[in-house]
């Protein structure tokens, strides 16, 4: 029975636009095309490993593989030997730094030297043998040996003349004296001179050079008609020398120069005598022996004063 105005069934099978229709399997038969579809995987649970061993986080997208095959494997962790090598490297660097610090400490403290040798050599203490600095050496100088032989102080400004200085390494004192010789006339310009110097060495011992300084006078050739004779002087400090200027012709009338040098500990003393006579002078110059006797007597009394209480008060 037909119904007028039948309409086409919208659910009827439509022809395929791109080829012949695919045959439909009979009802109850397996689908031959099912093997071509990838198997359905269950949805991964949050926090559980994915299908390829990767952890999934809630809300994180799954790695895309297009549905065909596994994704690229994750980067491999560094081998355990790398960590061990790095620890060995830093340990070696620490050992090198510690060795450098240890070596620097030994150098600074003298540890590489002999065990019996001190790291810093101590500076020797000055041995002044009890002598003291005085501001006016002329006041401490004994003039009695000169006056006893008739030598009188010249009365003029600047005579006697004393000077001195105190330094951290050295104290020095000087005294210059001018005398009129005996029998000097009104127009006679004859004179005698005594120059004394005292040194208190506070930084170094003068002993190694003291003797050489005065023995060298034997080689001094400042005058062609004189030479010097150097002899030890007894009775003074640790060592003393008497230096005498002697004419080459052996004469005794010419004036002589005499130097007395004394070392006692780190104190050195030098007193020099010289005399100049005018051609018309009636008197005679002191001989080398007479001059040496005056200088030695004055030195003994003067050095005793420099050790006494007067010297200590005059510091």
C-alpha positions in Angstrom: 0.0 0.0 0.0 1.4 3.2 -1.0 0.9 6.4 0.7 0.6 9.3 -1.6 3.3 11.8 -1.3 5.9 9.4 0.0 9.1 11.1 1.0 12.6 9.5 0.5 14.0 7.8 3.6 16.7 10.1 5.0 18.4 7.2 6.7 18.8 5.2 3.5 22.3 4.4 2.5 23.8 7.1 0.3 26.2 6.3 -2.5 29.8 6.8 -1.8 31.2 9.8 -3.7 34.8 8.4 -4.0 34.3 4.8 -5.1 32.2 1.8 -4.9 30.4 1.1 -1.7 32.2 -0.9 0.8 30.6 -4.3 1.5 29.1 -4.6 4.9 29.8 -7.8 6.8 26.9 -10.0 7.6 25.5 -9.4 11.0 27.3 -11.4 13.6 30.6 -11.6 11.6 33.9 -10.0 12.8 34.9 -6.8 11.2 37.7 -7.5 8.8 39.0 -4.0 9.1 39.3 -4.1 12.8 42.9 -5.4 12.7 43.9 -2.2 10.8 43.0 0.0 13.8 45.5 0.4 16.7 44.5 -1.1 19.9 42.8 1.1 22.3 44.9 2.0 25.4 43.3 2.7 28.7 43.6 6.3 29.8 46.6 6.8 32.1 45.9 7.6 35.7 47.4 10.7 37.2 50.9 9.9 38.7 51.1 6.5 37.1 53.6 5.7 34.3 52.4 6.1 30.8 52.4 3.5 28.1 56.1 4.1 27.4 57.4 4.3 31.0 57.0 8.0 31.4 55.3 9.6 34.3 52.3 11.7 33.7 51.2 14.7 35.7 47.6 15.7 36.2 46.6 18.1 33.4 49.8 17.4 31.4 49.4 16.4 27.8 50.5 13.0 26.8 53.5 12.7 24.5 52.3 12.8 20.9 53.2 9.8 18.9 50.5 10.1 16.3 49.1 6.8 17.7 51.7 4.8 15.8 54.7 3.6 17.8 56.6 4.7 20.9 57.9 8.3 21.4 61.6 9.1 21.5 63.3 7.8 24.7 64.1 10.4 27.4 67.8 11.7 27.6 70.0 9.3 29.5 71.4 10.3 32.9 75.1 10.9 33.1 77.2 7.9 34.1 78.1 7.5 37.7 81.8 7.8 36.8 81.3 11.5 35.9 80.2 12.4 39.4 83.1 10.4 40.9 85.6 12.2 38.6 84.2 15.6 39.5 84.6 14.8 43.2 88.2 13.6 42.6 89.0 16.8 40.7 87.8 19.1 43.5 89.5 17.0 46.1 92.8 17.3 44.3 92.4 21.2 44.0 91.7 21.4 47.8 94.9 19.4 48.5 97.0 21.7 46.3 95.6 24.8 48.1 96.3 23.3 51.5 99.9 22.4 50.4 100.5 25.9 49.2 99.3 27.4 52.5 101.5 24.9 54.5 104.6 25.8 52.4 104.0 29.5 52.8 103.7 29.1 56.5 107.0 27.3 56.7 108.8 29.9 54.6 107.4 32.7 56.8 108.5 31.0 60.0 111.8 29.7 58.8 110.6 26.1 59.0 112.8 25.1 56.0 116.0 26.1 57.8 117.9 24.1 60.4 116.1 23.3 63.5 118.7 24.9 65.7 118.8 28.2 63.7 116.4 30.9 64.9 113.9 32.2 62.3 114.9 35.8 62.9 118.4 36.6 64.0 118.4 38.8 67.0 120.3 42.1 66.8 123.2 42.3 69.3 122.8 44.8 72.1 125.2 47.7 72.0 128.1 47.4 74.5 129.0 50.9 75.5 131.2 49.8 78.4 129.6 52.3 80.7 130.4 55.4 78.7 127.9 58.2 78.4 127.1 61.1 76.1 128.0 64.6 77.3 126.9 67.9 75.7 130.3 69.6 76.2 133.3 67.3 75.7 135.7 70.2 76.3 134.5 70.4 79.9 135.2 66.7 80.3 138.6 66.9 78.7 141.6 66.9 81.1 143.9 69.7 80.2 146.4 69.3 83.0 149.1 67.4 81.0 149.3 70.2 78.4 149.3 73.0 80.9 151.9 71.1 83.0 154.4 71.5 80.0 153.7 75.2 79.6 151.0 75.1 76.9 148.3 77.7 77.6 144.8 78.1 76.1 144.6 80.8 73.5 142.2 83.5 74.7 139.9 84.1 71.7 136.3 83.5 70.8 135.5 80.0 69.8 138.3 78.4 71.8 137.6 75.8 73.1 134.9 74.6 70.7 132.7 71.7 71.6 129.9 70.1 69.5 128.0 66.9 69.6 124.9 65.0 68.4 122.7 62.2 69.6 121.2 59.8 67.0 119.4 56.5 67.2 122.4 54.7 65.8 125.4 56.9 66.9 126.3 59.5 69.5 129.3 61.7 68.8 131.2 64.4 70.7 134.1 66.6 69.6 136.4 69.1 71.3 138.9 71.4 69.5 141.5 73.2 71.6 144.2 75.8 70.5 147.3 76.3 72.7 150.1 78.8 72.7 153.4 77.0 72.9 155.9 77.8 75.7 158.3 80.8 75.0 156.0 82.2 72.4 156.9 85.9 71.6 154.5 88.8 70.9 154.8 88.4 67.1 155.2 84.7 67.2 152.3 82.8 65.5 153.3 79.4 66.7 150.4 77.2 67.9 149.6 73.7 69.1 146.3 72.0 68.4 144.4 69.1 70.1 141.3 67.7 68.5 139.3 64.9 70.3 136.4 62.8 69.0 134.3 60.3 70.9 131.8 58.0 69.3 129.2 55.8 71.0 128.2 53.2 68.4 124.7 52.0 69.1 123.8 50.1 66.0 126.9 48.1 65.0 130.2 46.9 66.6 133.2 49.0 65.4 135.7 46.2 66.3 136.0 44.6 62.8 137.1 47.8 61.2 138.8 49.7 64.1 142.3 48.2 63.8 142.3 48.3 60.0 141.5 52.0 60.0 144.6 53.0 61.9 147.0 50.3 60.5 146.2 51.8 57.1 148.2 54.9 58.1 151.3 52.9 57.3 150.3 53.2 53.6 149.3 56.8 53.7 151.4 59.1 51.5 149.9 62.6 51.8 153.3 64.1 52.3 156.5 63.1 50.6 158.8 64.1 53.5 156.9 62.3 56.2 155.7 58.7 56.9 153.6 57.2 59.7 154.6 54.7 62.3 151.8 52.6 63.9 152.3 50.9 67.3 149.9 49.4 69.9 149.2 51.5 72.9 148.8 49.6 76.2 146.5 50.4 79.2 143.5 51.5 77.2 140.2 49.6 76.8 140.2 46.6 74.6 142.6 47.8 72.0 144.5 51.1 71.2 147.0 52.4 68.7 149.5 55.2 68.7 150.1 56.7 65.2 153.1 59.0 64.9 154.2 61.2 61.9 157.9 60.9 61.5 160.2 62.9 59.1 161.9 60.9 56.4 165.3 62.4 57.1 165.1 61.3 60.7 165.2 64.9 62.1 163.6 65.6 65.5 163.3 69.4 65.3 160.3 69.4 63.0 156.8 69.4 64.6 155.3 65.9 65.0 151.7 64.8 64.6 150.5 62.2 67.1 147.2 60.3 67.1 145.9 58.1 70.0 143.0 55.8 69.1 141.2 53.7 71.7 138.3 51.2 71.4 136.5 50.0 74.5 133.4 47.9 73.7 131.4 49.9 71.2 133.0 53.2 72.2 135.8 54.7 70.1 138.1 57.6 71.1 140.6 59.5 69.0 142.8 62.4 70.1 145.1 64.1 67.7 148.0 66.5 68.6 149.9 68.8 66.1 152.2 71.7 66.6 153.3 74.5 64.2 156.3 76.7 65.0 157.2 79.9 63.4 160.8 80.2 61.8 161.8 82.9 64.3 160.3 81.1 67.3 162.7 80.8 70.3 161.0 77.6 71.6 161.0 74.1 70.2 158.1 71.8 69.3 157.4 68.9 71.6 159.0 65.7 70.4 156.9 62.7 69.3 157.5 61.0 72.7 156.6 64.2 74.6 153.4 64.7 72.6 152.4 61.0 73.0 152.8 61.3 76.7 150.6 64.4 77.0 147.8 62.8 74.8 147.8 59.5 76.7 147.6 61.2 80.1 144.8 63.4 79.0 142.9 60.4 77.5 143.0 58.4 80.7 141.5 61.2 82.8 138.9 62.2 80.1 137.6 58.6 79.6 137.3 58.2 83.3 135.0 61.3 83.4 132.9 59.9 80.6 132.2 56.9 82.8 131.5 58.8 86.0 128.4 60.4 87.5 129.1 63.7 85.8 128.8 62.2 82.4 125.6 60.4 83.4 124.0 63.7 84.6 125.0 65.4 81.4 123.1 63.0 79.1 
